[in-house]
Amino acid sequence: MNDKNALDNSTCGQGELSLLRSWIAAFESIMNLLTAAPFGMAADIYGRKRTLQLAITGTILAQTFDAVICRFPETFPIHLMALKGLWALLGGGSTVISAMIFTIASDISLDTQSWISIYAGFGCLVVSFLITLSLPETRVPDLRSGGLMMASETRIPSSSNFQLTPFLTRFLVKKLRFSPLRKDVLISRASIIALVAGSLGIVITKQAQLTVAAIYVYALGCGYNPAMYSLLGLLSGGHHIGILYANIGAMQSIAMFLAAVLFGIRLELENFMV
């Protein structure tokens, strides 16, 4: 359920909507932070599978909670959506789901088995591309002229468009004989440089073409998350990986929330100055 669309269709005013969205994001971030460590610890003690199942169950119930409120707005006040984060008490929510997926992959993946996942992911991308051939063409707003342009003219990359990391990993390990630790450190450093350089380019550039180029540079940092998870797993010696990855996910959620708050403050200040 898309919270944003549901809120936009409610009878709240714009100021009230913004406040409600802020409360939803804040409450979910706080609950993710509070529940990540306990469920990460539970995963190390009682097993990853049970924790993952519990987290998925809680997420399903949270989405059902949203759906019921949006389906019957005359019965349930839209403000109840601010309590959605409480469902993180049942499993830890999306943060724990991501952490458990990384943990399970870390537990069962050998160096030879990891390539099966890479090839399977590549195959899924090929299938996805074939599916897009049956889609109709759409139009998107042209940020440069304010009119409409064909979507094919706007080529904005995402991290899923870049498959450099698997091939880079194979090259470093097989060809250059890098150790897993050295390989993860190198990829993490290169990814951080790409993320910082791309972010600065997006902020500084004024022309659309340069902005797109900066986004491509930013997308080259897509290897940071898997490399950093792998690096921390190696440094931990394989101990308490569940709680480690859960805490990483919680910190990422908090960071994204703070970034959204700062971005909102910046927009408000710009509107005030104008």
Phi and psi in degrees as GROMACS dihedral restraints (atoms count N, CA, C in turn):
[ dihedral_restraints ]
;  ai    aj    ak    al  type     phi  dphi    fc
    3     4     5     6     1   -87.9    20    10
    4     5     6     7     1   108.7    20    10
    6     7     8     9     1   -59.9    20    10
    7     8     9    10     1   -39.4    20    10
    9    10    11    12     1   -62.3    20    10
   10    11    12    13     1   -46.9    20    10
   12    13    14    15     1   -64.6    20    10
   13    14    15    16     1   -39.1    20    10
   15    16    17    18     1   -63.9    20    10
   16    17    18    19     1   -42.6    20    10
   18    19    20    21     1   -67.4    20    10
   19    20    21    22     1   -38.9    20    10
   21    22    23    24     1   -63.4    20    10
   22    23    24    25     1   -30.4    20    10
   24    25    26    27     1   -88.1    20    10
   25    26    27    28     1     1.3    20    10
   27    28    29    30     1   -83.8    20    10
   28    29    30    31     1   179.3    20    10
   30    31    32    33     1   -93.6    20    10
   31    32    33    34     1     6.3    20    10
   33    34    35    36     1   -70.6    20    10
   34    35    36    37     1   153.2    20    10
   36    37    38    39     1   -76.1    20    10
   37    38    39    40     1   168.2    20    10
   39    40    41    42     1   -63.7    20    10
   40    41    42    43     1   -41.2    20    10
   42    43    44    45     1   -63.5    20    10
   43    44    45    46     1   -41.9    20    10
   45    46    47    48     1   -67.0    20    10
   46    47    48    49     1   -36.4    20    10
   48    49    50    51     1   -63.6    20    10
   49    50    51    52     1   -45.2    20    10
   51    52    53    54     1   -61.0    20    10
   52    53    54    55     1   -41.9    20    10
   54    55    56    57     1   -64.7    20    10
   55    56    57    58     1   -41.7    20    10
   57    58    59    60     1   -64.8    20    10
   58    59    60    61     1   -42.9    20    10
   60    61    62    63     1   -61.1    20    10
   61    62    63    64     1   -39.9    20    10
   63    64    65    66     1   -63.3    20    10
   64    65    66    67     1   -41.8    20    10
   66    67    68    69     1   -65.1    20    10
   67    68    69    70     1   -39.7    20    10
   69    70    71    72     1   -61.8    20    10
   70    71    72    73     1   -49.1    20    10
   72    73    74    75     1   -64.0    20    10
   73    74    75    76     1   -42.3    20    10
   75    76    77    78     1   -65.5    20    10
   76    77    78    79     1   -45.2    20    10
   78    79    80    81     1   -66.2    20    10
   79    80    81    82     1   -41.1    20    10
   81    82    83    84     1   -64.9    20    10
   82    83    84    85     1   -40.3    20    10
   84    85    86    87     1   -64.4    20    10
   85    86    87    88     1   -42.5    20    10
   87    88    89    90     1   -64.3    20    10
   88    89    90    91     1   -42.7    20    10
   90    91    92    93     1   -67.0    20    10
   91    92    93    94     1   -37.5    20    10
   93    94    95    96     1   -62.0    20    10
   94    95    96    97     1   -40.3    20    10
   96    97    98    99     1   -66.2    20    10
   97    98    99   100     1   -40.8    20    10
   99   100   101   102     1   -74.0    20    10
  100   101   102   103     1   -30.2    20    10
  102   103   104   105     1   -97.8    20    10
  103   104   105   106     1   -15.2    20    10
  105   106   107   108     1   -61.9    20    10
  106   107   108   109     1   -50.9    20    10
  108   109   110   111     1   -64.2    20    10
  109   110   111   112     1   -46.7    20    10
  111   112   113   114     1   -59.9    20    10
  112   113   114   115     1   -43.0    20    10
  114   115   116   117     1   -75.8    20    10
  115   116   117   118     1   -28.7    20    10
  117   118   119   120     1   -64.2    20    10
  118   119   120   121     1   -41.1    20    10
  120   121   122   123     1   -65.8    20    10
  121   122   123   124     1   -40.2    20    10
  123   124   125   126     1   -61.9    20    10
  124   125   126   127     1   -36.3    20    10
  126   127   128   129     1   -64.6    20    10
  127   128   129   130     1   -37.4    20    10
  129   130   131   132     1   -70.7    20    10
  130   131   132   133     1   -28.8    20    10
  132   133   134   135     1   -92.0    20    10
  133   134   135   136     1   -48.9    20    10
  135   136   137   138     1  -101.5    20    10
  136   137   138   139     1   -11.7    20    10
  138   139   140   141     1   119.9    20    10
  139   140   141   142     1   147.6    20    10
  141   142   143   144     1   -72.8    20    10
  142   143   144   145     1   -37.6    20    10
  144   145   146   147     1   -61.4    20    10
  145   146   147   148     1   -47.0    20    10
  147   148   149   150     1   -64.2    20    10
  148   149   150   151     1   -40.9    20    10
  150   151   152   153     1   -65.0    20    10
  151   152   153   154     1   -41.9    20    10
  153   154   155   156     1   -63.1    20    10
  154   155   156   157     1   -43.2    20    10
  156   157   158   159     1   -61.8    20    10
  157   158   159   160     1   -41.1    20    10
  159   160   161   162     1   -66.6    20    10
  160   161   162   163     1   -40.8    20    10
  162   163   164   165     1   -65.1    20    10
  163   164   165   166     1   -41.1    20    10
  165   166   167   168     1   -65.3    20    10
  166   167   168   169     1   -40.6    20    10
  168   169   170   171     1   -60.6    20    10
  169   170   171   172     1   -44.7    20    10
  171   172   173   174     1   -62.8    20    10
  172   173   174   175     1   -38.3    20    10
  174   175   176   177     1   -66.7    20    10
  175   176   177   178     1   -40.4    20    10
  177   178   179   180     1   -60.8    20    10
  178   179   180   181     1   -44.6    20    10
  180   181   182   183     1   -65.9    20    10
  181   182   183   184     1   -35.2    20    10
  183   184   185   186     1   -64.9    20    10
  184   185   186   187     1   -42.5    20    10
  186   187   188   189     1   -67.4    20    10
  187   188   189   190     1   -36.1    20    10
  189   190   191   192     1   -64.1    20    10
  190   191   192   193     1   -39.8    20    10
  192   193   194   195     1   -57.7    20    10
  193   194   195   196     1   -46.7    20    10
  195   196   197   198     1   -62.1    20    10
  196   197   198   199     1   -45.3    20    10
  198   199   200   201     1   -62.6    20    10
  199   200   201   202     1   -40.8    20    10
  201   202   203   204     1   -65.8    20    10
  202   203   204   205     1   -43.5    20    10
  204   205   206   207     1   -63.2    20    10
  205   206   207   208     1   -42.9    20    10
  207   208   209   210     1   -73.3    20    10
  208   209   210   211     1   -28.3    20    10
  210   211   212   213     1   -76.5    20    10
  211   212   213   214     1   -31.1    20    10
  213   214   215   216     1  -126.1    20    10
  214   215   216   217     1    65.8    20    10
  216   217   218   219     1   -66.1    20    10
  217   218   219   220     1   -23.1    20    10
  219   220   221   222     1   -76.2    20    10
  220   221   222   223     1   -18.3    20    10
  222   223   224   225     1   -98.5    20    10
  223   224   225   226     1   -42.4    20    10
  225   226   227   228     1  -111.4    20    10
  226   227   228   229     1   124.7    20    10
  228   229   230   231     1   -60.2    20    10
  229   230   231   232     1   138.6    20    10
  231   232   233   234     1   -62.5    20    10
  232   233   234   235     1   -22.3    20    10
  234   235   236   237     1   -67.7    20    10
  235   236   237   238     1   -16.4    20    10
  237   238   239   240     1   -64.4    20    10
  238   239   240   241     1   -18.8    20    10
  240   241   242   243     1   -63.9    20    10
  241   242   243   244     1   -20.1    20    10
  243   244   245   246     1   -65.2    20    10
  244   245   246   247     1   -19.1    20    10
  246   247   248   249     1   -90.5    20    10
  247   248   249   250     1     5.8    20    10
  249   250   251   252     1   -57.5    20    10
  250   251   252   253     1   -33.4    20    10
  252   253   254   255     1   -62.0    20    10
  253   254   255   256     1   -19.9    20    10
  255   256   257   258     1   -60.9    20    10
  256   257   258   259     1   -25.6    20    10
  258   259   260   261     1   -68.2    20    10
  259   260   261   262     1   -13.4    20    10
  261   262   263   264     1   -64.8    20    10
  262   263   264   265     1   -19.3    20    10
  264   265   266   267     1   -63.2    20    10
  265   266   267   268     1   -21.5    20    10
  267   268   269   270     1  -102.2    20    10
  268   269   270   271     1    80.3    20    10
  270   271   272   273     1   105.1    20    10
  271   272   273   274     1   -18.7    20    10
  273   274   275   276     1    96.1    20    10
  274   275   276   277     1    -6.3    20    10
  276   277   278   279     1    75.4    20    10
  277   278   279   280     1  -158.9    20    10
  279   280   281   282     1   -64.1    20    10
  280   281   282   283     1   -30.3    20    10
  282   283   284   285     1   -62.1    20    10
  283   284   285   286     1   -45.4    20    10
  285   286   287   288     1   -71.0    20    10
  286   287   288   289     1   -34.1    20    10
  288   289   290   291     1   -60.2    20    10
  289   290   291   292     1   -49.0    20    10
  291   292   293   294     1   -61.4    20    10
  292   293   294   295     1   -42.9    20    10
  294   295   296   297     1   -63.3    20    10
  295   296   297   298     1   -41.3    20    10
  297   298   299   300     1   -68.4    20    10
  298   299   300   301     1   -35.5    20    10
  300   301   302   303     1   -64.0    20    10
  301   302   303   304     1   -45.5    20    10
  303   304   305   306     1   -62.5    20    10
  304   305   306   307     1   -40.6    20    10
  306   307   308   309     1   -66.0    20    10
  307   308   309   310     1   -46.1    20    10
  309   310   311   312     1   -62.4    20    10
  310   311   312   313     1   -42.8    20    10
  312   313   314   315     1   -62.3    20    10
  313   314   315   316     1   -38.3    20    10
  315   316   317   318     1   -68.1    20    10
  316   317   318   319     1   -35.0    20    10
  318   319   320   321     1   -69.8    20    10
  319   320   321   322     1   -40.1    20    10
  321   322   323   324     1  -101.2    20    10
  322   323   324   325     1   -11.0    20    10
  324   325   326   327     1   -88.5    20    10
  325   326   327   328     1   120.0    20    10
  327   328   329   330     1   -92.0    20    10
  328   329   330   331     1   169.3    20    10
  330   331   332   333     1   -60.9    20    10
  331   332   333   334     1   -34.2    20    10
  333   334   335   336     1   -80.3    20    10
  334   335   336   337     1   -33.7    20    10
  336   337   338   339     1   -71.8    20    10
  337   338   339   340     1   -27.8    20    10
  339   340   341   342     1   -61.1    20    10
  340   341   342   343     1   -29.5    20    10
  342   343   344   345     1   -70.6    20    10
  343   344   345   346     1   -24.9    20    10
  345   346   347   348     1   -62.8    20    10
  346   347   348   349     1   -43.0    20    10
  348   349   350   351     1   -64.7    20    10
  349   350   351   352     1   -39.6    20    10
  351   352   353   354     1   -63.6    20    10
  352   353   354   355     1   -47.1    20    10
  354   355   356   357     1   -65.5    20    10
  355   356   357   358     1   -36.9    20    10
  357   358   359   360     1   -64.7    20    10
  358   359   360   361     1   -41.6    20    10
  360   361   362   363     1   -63.6    20    10
  361   362   363   364     1   -40.7    20    10
  363   364   365   366     1   -62.8    20    10
  364   365   366   367     1   -40.1    20    10
  366   367   368   369     1   -62.8    20    10
  367   368   369   370     1   -38.1    20    10
  369   370   371   372     1   -64.2    20    10
  370   371   372   373     1   -37.4    20    10
  372   373   374   375     1   -64.0    20    10
  373   374   375   376     1   -40.8    20    10
  375   376   377   378     1   -63.5    20    10
  376   377   378   379     1   -43.9    20    10
  378   379   380   381     1   -62.2    20    10
  379   380   381   382     1   -40.6    20    10
  381   382   383   384     1   -61.5    20    10
  382   383   384   385     1   -40.8    20    10
  384   385   386   387     1   -62.9    20    10
  385   386   387   388     1   -41.5    20    10
  387   388   389   390     1   -63.6    20    10
  388   389   390   391     1   -36.3    20    10
  390   391   392   393     1   -65.4    20    10
  391   392   393   394     1   -38.4    20    10
  393   394   395   396     1   -63.8    20    10
  394   395   396   397     1   -20.8    20    10
  396   397   398   399     1   -65.0    20    10
  397   398   399   400     1   -22.9    20    10
  399   400   401   402     1   -91.5    20    10
  400   401   402   403     1    -3.2    20    10
  402   403   404   405     1   -80.4    20    10
  403   404   405   406     1   146.4    20    10
  405   406   407   408     1   -74.9    20    10
  406   407   408   409     1   156.1    20    10
  408   409   410   411     1   -71.8    20    10
  409   410   411   412     1   145.8    20    10
  411   412   413   414     1  -126.6    20    10
  412   413   414   415     1   170.4    20    10
  414   415   416   417     1  -120.1    20    10
  415   416   417   418     1   149.5    20    10
  417   418   419   420     1  -129.5    20    10
  418   419   420   421     1   156.6    20    10
  420   421   422   423     1   -63.5    20    10
  421   422   423   424     1   140.5    20    10
  423   424   425   426     1   -91.1    20    10
  424   425   426   427     1   110.7    20    10
  426   427   428   429     1   -67.9    20    10
  427   428   429   430     1   -20.4    20    10
  429   430   431   432     1   -81.1    20    10
  430   431   432   433     1   -40.1    20    10
  432   433   434   435     1  -111.9    20    10
  433   434   435   436     1   -13.1    20    10
  435   436   437   438     1    84.5    20    10
  436   437   438   439     1    -2.6    20    10
  438   439   440   441     1   -98.8    20    10
  439   440   441   442     1  -153.8    20    10
  441   442   443   444     1  -110.1    20    10
  442   443   444   445     1   148.8    20    10
  444   445   446   447     1  -142.7    20    10
  445   446   447   448     1   161.7    20    10
  447   448   449   450     1   -68.5    20    10
  448   449   450   451     1   140.9    20    10
  450   451   452   453     1   -62.3    20    10
  451   452   453   454     1   -28.9    20    10
  453   454   455   456     1   -67.9    20    10
  454   455   456   457     1   -16.1    20    10
  456   457   458   459     1   -81.4    20    10
  457   458   459   460     1   -18.3    20    10
  459   460   461   462     1  -104.5    20    10
  460   461   462   463     1   100.2    20    10
  462   463   464   465     1  -103.2    20    10
  463   464   465   466     1    88.9    20    10
  465   466   467   468     1  -102.3    20    10
  466   467   468   469     1   121.1    20    10
  468   469   470   471     1   -81.9    20    10
  469   470   471   472     1   160.2    20    10
  471   472   473   474     1  -128.2    20    10
  472   473   474   475     1   170.0    20    10
  474   475   476   477     1   -63.7    20    10
  475   476   477   478     1   -25.8    20    10
  477   478   479   480     1   -72.3    20    10
  478   479   480   481     1   -15.1    20    10
  480   481   482   483     1   -78.5    20    10
  481   482   483   484     1   -14.0    20    10
  483   484   485   486     1  -106.6    20    10
  484   485   486   487     1   121.0    20    10
  486   487   488   489     1  -112.3    20    10
  487   488   489   490     1    32.7    20    10
  489   490   491   492     1   -72.1    20    10
  490   491   492   493     1   -34.6    20    10
  492   493   494   495     1   -60.1    20    10
  493   494   495   496     1   -47.8    20    10
  495   496   497   498     1   -59.9    20    10
  496   497   498   499     1   -43.1    20    10
  498   499   500   501     1   -70.0    20    10
  499   500   501   502     1   -36.2    20    10
  501   502   503   504     1   -64.9    20    10
  502   503   504   505     1   -40.6    20    10
  504   505   506   507     1   -61.1    20    10
  505   506   507   508     1   -45.6    20    10
  507   508   509   510     1   -62.8    20    10
  508   509   510   511     1   -40.6    20    10
  510   511   512   513     1   -65.0    20    10
  511   512   513   514     1   -44.5    20    10
  513   514   515   516     1   -67.0    20    10
  514   515   516   517     1   -39.8    20    10
  516   517   518   519     1   -81.9    20    10
  517   518   519   520     1   -45.0    20    10
  519   520   521   522     1   -83.7    20    10
  520   521   522   523     1   -40.8    20    10
  522   523   524   525     1   -90.8    20    10
  523   524   525   526     1   -48.6    20    10
  525   526   527   528     1   -91.4    20    10
  526   527   528   529     1    -4.0    20    10
  528   529   530   531     1    61.0    20    10
  529   530   531   532     1    37.2    20    10
  531   532   533   534     1   -72.3    20    10
  532   533   534   535     1   145.3    20    10
  534   535   536   537     1   -73.6    20    10
  535   536   537   538     1   157.1    20    10
  537   538   539   540     1   -55.3    20    10
  538   539   540   541     1   -38.3    20    10
  540   541   542   543     1   -66.1    20    10
  541   542   543   544     1   -47.3    20    10
  543   544   545   546     1   -64.5    20    10
  544   545   546   547     1   -38.6    20    10
  546   547   548   549     1   -62.1    20    10
  547   548   549   550     1   -45.6    20    10
  549   550   551   552     1   -66.2    20    10
  550   551   552   553     1   -37.9    20    10
  552   553   554   555     1   -63.3    20    10
  553   554   555   556     1   -45.0    20    10
  555   556   557   558     1   -64.0    20    10
  556   557   558   559     1   -46.1    20    10
  558   559   560   561     1   -64.9    20    10
  559   560   561   562     1   -40.0    20    10
  561   562   563   564     1   -62.6    20    10
  562   563   564   565     1   -44.8    20    10
  564   565   566   567     1   -64.5    20    10
  565   566   567   568     1   -45.3    20    10
  567   568   569   570     1   -63.7    20    10
  568   569   570   571     1   -38.2    20    10
  570   571   572   573     1   -67.1    20    10
  571   572   573   574     1   -40.4    20    10
  573   574   575   576     1   -62.6    20    10
  574   575   576   577     1   -42.9    20    10
  576   577   578   579     1   -60.3    20    10
  577   578   579   580     1   -43.7    20    10
  579   580   581   582     1   -64.7    20    10
  580   581   582   583     1   -41.3    20    10
  582   583   584   585     1   -64.4    20    10
  583   584   585   586     1   -45.2    20    10
  585   586   587   588     1   -67.0    20    10
  586   587   588   589     1   -47.3    20    10
  588   589   590   591     1   -62.8    20    10
  589   590   591   592     1   -43.0    20    10
  591   592   593   594     1   -64.4    20    10
  592   593   594   595     1   -41.8    20    10
  594   595   596   597     1   -62.7    20    10
  595   596   597   598     1   -44.4    20    10
  597   598   599   600     1   -63.3    20    10
  598   599   600   601     1   -39.5    20    10
  600   601   602   603     1   -63.1    20    10
  601   602   603   604     1   -40.7    20    10
  603   604   605   606     1   -63.7    20    10
  604   605   606   607     1   -38.8    20    10
  606   607   608   609     1   -73.6    20    10
  607   608   609   610     1   -41.4    20    10
  609   610   611   612     1   -80.2    20    10
  610   611   612   613     1   -42.0    20    10
  612   613   614   615     1   -67.4    20    10
  613   614   615   616     1   147.2    20    10
  615   616   617   618     1  -111.1    20    10
  616   617   618   619     1   -23.8    20    10
  618   619   620   621     1   -88.2    20    10
  619   620   621   622     1   145.0    20    10
  621   622   623   624     1   -62.4    20    10
  622   623   624   625     1   -40.8    20    10
  624   625   626   627     1   -62.9    20    10
  625   626   627   628     1   -42.2    20    10
  627   628   629   630     1   -68.7    20    10
  628   629   630   631     1   -33.8    20    10
  630   631   632   633     1   -64.2    20    10
  631   632   633   634     1   -43.7    20    10
  633   634   635   636     1   -61.2    20    10
  634   635   636   637     1   -41.5    20    10
  636   637   638   639     1   -61.6    20    10
  637   638   639   640     1   -40.6    20    10
  639   640   641   642     1   -65.9    20    10
  640   641   642   643     1   -35.3    20    10
  642   643   644   645     1   -65.3    20    10
  643   644   645   646     1   -37.8    20    10
  645   646   647   648     1   -61.9    20    10
  646   647   648   649     1   -42.7    20    10
  648   649   650   651     1   -62.7    20    10
  649   650   651   652     1   -43.1    20    10
  651   652   653   654     1   -60.8    20    10
  652   653   654   655     1   -41.6    20    10
  654   655   656   657     1   -66.2    20    10
  655   656   657   658     1   -20.3    20    10
  657   658   659   660     1   -66.6    20    10
  658   659   660   661     1   -14.8    20    10
  660   661   662   663     1   -85.6    20    10
  661   662   663   664     1    13.6    20    10
  663   664   665   666     1   -64.3    20    10
  664   665   666   667     1   -17.3    20    10
  666   667   668   669     1   -80.5    20    10
  667   668   669   670     1    -2.8    20    10
  669   670   671   672     1   -63.1    20    10
  670   671   672   673     1   -50.5    20    10
  672   673   674   675     1   -59.3    20    10
  673   674   675   676     1   -56.5    20    10
  675   676   677   678     1   -62.2    20    10
  676   677   678   679     1   -37.0    20    10
  678   679   680   681     1   -66.6    20    10
  679   680   681   682     1   -41.7    20    10
  681   682   683   684     1   -69.4    20    10
  682   683   684   685     1   -39.7    20    10
  684   685   686   687     1   -60.3    20    10
  685   686   687   688     1   -45.0    20    10
  687   688   689   690     1   -63.7    20    10
  688   689   690   691     1   -43.0    20    10
  690   691   692   693     1   -62.6    20    10
  691   692   693   694     1   -46.8    20    10
  693   694   695   696     1   -66.2    20    10
  694   695   696   697     1   -34.4    20    10
  696   697   698   699     1   -63.6    20    10
  697   698   699   700     1   -39.8    20    10
  699   700   701   702     1   -67.3    20    10
  700   701   702   703     1   -43.2    20    10
  702   703   704   705     1   -66.9    20    10
  703   704   705   706     1   -28.8    20    10
  705   706   707   708     1   -78.0    20    10
  706   707   708   709     1   -10.6    20    10
  708   709   710   711     1    72.5    20    10
  709   710   711   712     1    16.6    20    10
  711   712   713   714     1    83.5    20    10
  712   713   714   715     1     6.7    20    10
  714   715   716   717     1   -99.3    20    10
  715   716   717   718     1   136.6    20    10
  717   718   719   720     1    55.6    20    10
  718   719   720   721     1    39.7    20    10
  720   721   722   723     1   -66.9    20    10
  721   722   723   724     1   -35.3    20    10
  723   724   725   726     1   -58.7    20    10
  724   725   726   727     1   -51.5    20    10
  726   727   728   729     1   -69.4    20    10
  727   728   729   730     1   -32.5    20    10
  729   730   731   732     1   -62.3    20    10
  730   731   732   733     1   -51.6    20    10
  732   733   734   735     1   -67.2    20    10
  733   734   735   736     1   -34.9    20    10
  735   736   737   738     1   -64.4    20    10
  736   737   738   739     1   -41.3    20    10
  738   739   740   741     1   -67.1    20    10
  739   740   741   742     1   -36.2    20    10
  741   742   743   744     1   -60.7    20    10
  742   743   744   745     1   -46.7    20    10
  744   745   746   747     1   -61.0    20    10
  745   746   747   748     1   -38.9    20    10
  747   748   749   750     1   -65.1    20    10
  748   749   750   751     1   -43.2    20    10
  750   751   752   753     1   -63.7    20    10
  751   752   753   754     1   -37.7    20    10
  753   754   755   756     1   -64.2    20    10
  754   755   756   757     1   -39.7    20    10
  756   757   758   759     1   -63.3    20    10
  757   758   759   760     1   -43.0    20    10
  759   760   761   762     1   -64.4    20    10
  760   761   762   763     1   -41.6    20    10
  762   763   764   765     1   -63.4    20    10
  763   764   765   766     1   -41.7    20    10
  765   766   767   768     1   -65.4    20    10
  766   767   768   769     1   -37.3    20    10
  768   769   770   771     1   -65.0    20    10
  769   770   771   772     1   -45.6    20    10
  771   772   773   774     1   -63.4    20    10
  772   773   774   775     1   -38.5    20    10
  774   775   776   777     1   -64.0    20    10
  775   776   777   778     1   -40.4    20    10
  777   778   779   780     1   -65.0    20    10
  778   779   780   781     1   -39.5    20    10
  780   781   782   783     1   -63.7    20    10
  781   782   783   784     1   -46.0    20    10
  783   784   785   786     1   -63.8    20    10
  784   785   786   787     1   -38.4    20    10
  786   787   788   789     1   -64.8    20    10
  787   788   789   790     1   -40.8    20    10
  789   790   791   792     1   -64.8    20    10
  790   791   792   793     1   -40.1    20    10
  792   793   794   795     1   -62.8    20    10
  793   794   795   796     1   -40.4    20    10
  795   796   797   798     1   -62.4    20    10
  796   797   798   799     1   -43.0    20    10
  798   799   800   801     1   -64.7    20    10
  799   800   801   802     1   -40.6    20    10
  801   802   803   804     1   -63.4    20    10
  802   803   804   805     1   -39.9    20    10
  804   805   806   807     1   -66.5    20    10
  805   806   807   808     1   -39.2    20    10
  807   808   809   810     1   -63.2    20    10
  808   809   810   811     1   -43.1    20    10
  810   811   812   813     1   -64.1    20    10
  811   812   813   814     1   -38.1    20    10
  813   814   815   816     1   -67.1    20    10
  814   815   816   817     1   -40.4    20    10
  816   817   818   819     1   -66.6    20    10
  817   818   819   820     1   -35.1    20    10
